[in-house]
Amino acid sequence: MIKRVILFTILISILWTVNSMAVTIIAIKSRDLPQYDQAISGFRSGFQVQELNLTVIHSLSDKEQISSTIEANCPDLILCLGTEALNYSISIKNIPKVFCLVANPETYISHGVTDVYGVAISLPSLDQFRIIAGELPEFKRIGVIYNAEFNREYIEDARKNASKLALELVAYSVSSIKDIPSALHFLKDKIDVLWSVFDSTVYGPETARYILLFSLRKEIPFIGFSPEFAKAGALMALYGDYKDMGSQTALLAMDILANKRMHNSILEPRLVRIAVNSKVAKAMGISFSPAFLKKIDQDF
């Protein structure tokens, strides 16, 4: 009984210390994007301390200025928003880092690094496949183009998850954007729907447009990973809640500052958001159920 009282007292003391102290955090954005602003808003609301001194650096354009800001503020923690910000910050010593909205973070976190934690931007593939299977039950063959250098493990896991739902994942690995046309040519007669993953090799401004045009011309529904895809012509987009990912990252940050033992260094987003393009659905002869339409967050 005495041991329990002591343990309870220690836990309360730790929580009180974190919640009552002033905390200084430097937030570094890979670039100035509204998604990062939403994540910062969620981080602010989720970080429960009496005084939060949060300085936001809006881009990586001036590395010397970033270094000077960090040196002048002596932050307790660095918040990295986006892949480039994480890649820049990971070499900074003696300051713990948390990240948010990062694609393939395990690629940048080398073995043995113990001061970097965060929330990846990619949704769990099983959650996405459940939505696809539930709303598009006639589409059993899901195609995906990816670079194995960045997404091998994610695709292997996705293949297993697809089979759990009686779906087939037809994956095509590429090493450069030059491989995109041959990938689409290979997939066009083998898939019912084209699914996307965060992959800088596959999806850039030029290639995204090319892939969307392929989808519309071949009437193969495309599932994007951000609402911008649905707006541009994808049938649907499945993406994480950017503000909630910021709140999720704030919980990690509080655990770090409370010296709480961390079991997972990389977490997946908790909430799934859905955007659809009703015009594309109508053109492809696809009807969404009333129940599904109640779940969507954006309709273009």
N, C-alpha and C positions, 0 to 999 in steps of 0.2 A: 504493500500500500504506500509506504513512504517513497519507494522508488518511482511509483506512478506519479505521485505528487511532485517530486523533483523534476521528472521528465516533463510534466505538464507546465511547470513553472518556467523551465528552460525554453520550451516552444513558445509560450506566451511572450517571454522576454525577447526572443528573436524577432517575432512578428511585430512587437511593439517598437523595437529598434528600427526595423526597416520602414515601418509606416510613419514614424515620427521624425526621422532624420532628413536632412536636406541632401538631395542627390543631384549630381551634375552629370549630364549625359550629352554627348555630341552625336547628332544624327547626320549621317552622310548619305545623300541621295546620289544615285548613279547619274541621274539627270533630272531635270525639273518636269515631272509628270504628275497628273492628277491622282493616279493610283498610289503613288508614294505619299501624297498629301493625305489621302484617306487612311493609309496605314499609320501615319504619324498621329492623326486625330484619334484613331483607335488606341494607339500606344499611350497617348496622354490620358485618355479616359480610363484605361485599364491599369495604369501605373499608380497604385494607391500609396502615395507618400505625402507628408505634410507640405513639403516644398520640393518641387521638381524644377531644376534649372536645365532646360533643354535648348541647346543651340543647334540650329539646322543649317547645314552646308548644302546648298542647292545643286551643286554639280562638282565634278572632279577636274574641272578645267584648270584650276590653279593649285597644284600640289603643294607648293611652298606655303601658300596661305592656309591650307588645311593643316599642315604640320604646325604652323605658328599658332593656329586656333587651339589645337589639341594641347600644345605645350603651355599656352597661357591659361587654359581652363582646368587643366589637370582632371579630366573627367573620371568618374567612377566606372564608366561603361561607355562603349561605342555602339550605336545602333546603325547597322548597315542596311540600306534600302536598295535592293537590286544586286545583280551579279557583280557588276564592275566595282561597286562600293565594297562588297565583301572581299573581292580579289585584292583591292588596294589595302584594306584595313588588316587583313589577316597576318601581315608581317609586323604589325605594331606590337611591341612587347609590353608586358606587365599591365595591360588594360584588357579586361574581358570584353568580348564582342557578342552581340546578338544580331541576327539578321532576319530579314523579312522580304518576301517577294523575290526570292532567288531561285533560279532554275539550276538544277543539278548541283546543289551545294557540295555534295560529297566529292565532286571533281576538284574542288578548290581546297578542301580541308584535308591536309595530309595526315597520315597515320601518326599518332602521338600528340596531336594538337588537342589540348584540353581546356582551352579558354574561349571556344567558339560554339555557340548554340543558336538555334533559330528555327524558323518556319519556312519550309520550301513552298514554292508557288504552285507546284503541280498537285492537282487533286488525286486522291486514291483512284486508281483505274477501276476498281470494283464498283465504286460509287457511280462512276460515269457509265459503266456498262449496264448497271441496273436501270439507269434512266433510259438508255438507248433500247435495251431489251423490252422495257415496260411500255415505251411509247411507240417504238418502231419494231414490233415483234416479227414482222416479215423479213427484216434485214438481219441475216445470220452471219454474214461474212464481213468482218470489219477490217479495212485496210489501214495501214499506217506507214509513213515514211519517216525514217529517223537516222541519226548518226550513232553508230554503235559506240563510238569513243565517249559519248556523253550519256547515252540513254540505254545502254545494253541491259543493265539490271532492271530498270523500270519496265522495259519491254518484255523481258523474261517473266517478270512478275505479272504483267498485264496479260500475257499469253495464258498463264495459269488461271487468272481470274476470269478470263473470257470463257474458258472451258467449263468453269463452275456454273455458268449460265447457259450452257449449250451453244455458245458462240465460237466462231473461228476467227482468230486474229491472223491476218495475212500481213506480215511485216516485210518491208524492203529497206535494207540498210544502204545509205549513201555516204560518200566522203566529201562531196562538194556540191555546190548548186548545179554544176554541169550534169550531175546524175539525175536531176529531178525529172526531165522529160522521159528518160528510159524507165524510171521508177513508175511514173504514171502509165506509161504504155504497158508495162508488165502487169499492173494492178487492175486496169480498166475492165477486163472481162472476168476477174476473179473475186471481185468485192461487190457488196451491196451498199456500203457506206464508207466514206473516208474520214477517219478520225485523226486528230492532230495532237501532238505533244510539244511541250516547250523544247525547241531545238533550233539554235541559231544558224546551223548549217542549212536547215530546210526552209525556215520561215524568216525571210527578210522582206523588204518592201516590194521587190520585183517578183520574187518567187511566190509570195502569198497571193498576189494578183493572178499570176499564171495558174496556180492551183485552183483558185476560185473559179476562173474561167473554164478550166477543165471540168470542174464539178457541175457547173451550169450547163455546159455543152453536152456532156455525157449523161446528165440527169442522175448523177451519183451524189446523194446528199453529203454535205461536208459538215463535220462537227468541229468548230473552232474552240480555242482555249481562252478567248477574251471576247467581250461584247462587240468589239470593233469588227470581228470577223462576221458576226451575225448582221451587223449594219452594212457590211460590204457585200454580202451575198451568200453567206453560209446559212444552211438550214437552221442550225442551232449552235449555241456556244455554251459550254459548261466551264465555269471558272469559280475561283474562291472569292469569298467576301473580303475585299481588301481591308476594310476597317476592322473586321473581326480578326484578321491575321495580325494586325497591329496590336489588338488587345491580347491575343494569344502570345505574341512576342513579349509584351509587357509582363505577363505572368512568369515567363522564363527569366526575364531580367530581375524580377523581384526575388525569385528563387536563388539566382546567382549571388545577388548582393546579401542574401541571408545565409550564404554558404550551405545551401541545401544540396544534398547529393543528387546529381542528375543521372537519370537512367538512359535517356535518349538525347543525343545531341541535335538530331534533326526530326522535327515534327511535320505532319501533314496538315493542311488546312482543315478546320472543323466544319465550315459551312459551304455548301454548294449553291452557286447562283446560276440561273438559267436565262439565256436570251434566245429569242427565236426570230426568224424572219418570215412573217406570214405570207408575204408576196412570193417568196421562193417556194414555200410549202404549197401554195396554191398552184404555182406553175408546174411543180413536180407531182401534183395530184395527191399530196399528203395532207391528211386531216389530223389535227391534234385533238385529243379528248378534252372535254370541258374540265375534267378534274386536273389534267396536266396544265391547261391554260391558267388555272388559278394559282399554280405554283411558279409561273414564270415571273421574272423580275423586269425584263425589258422585251418589247415587241417592236420590231422594225418593219 
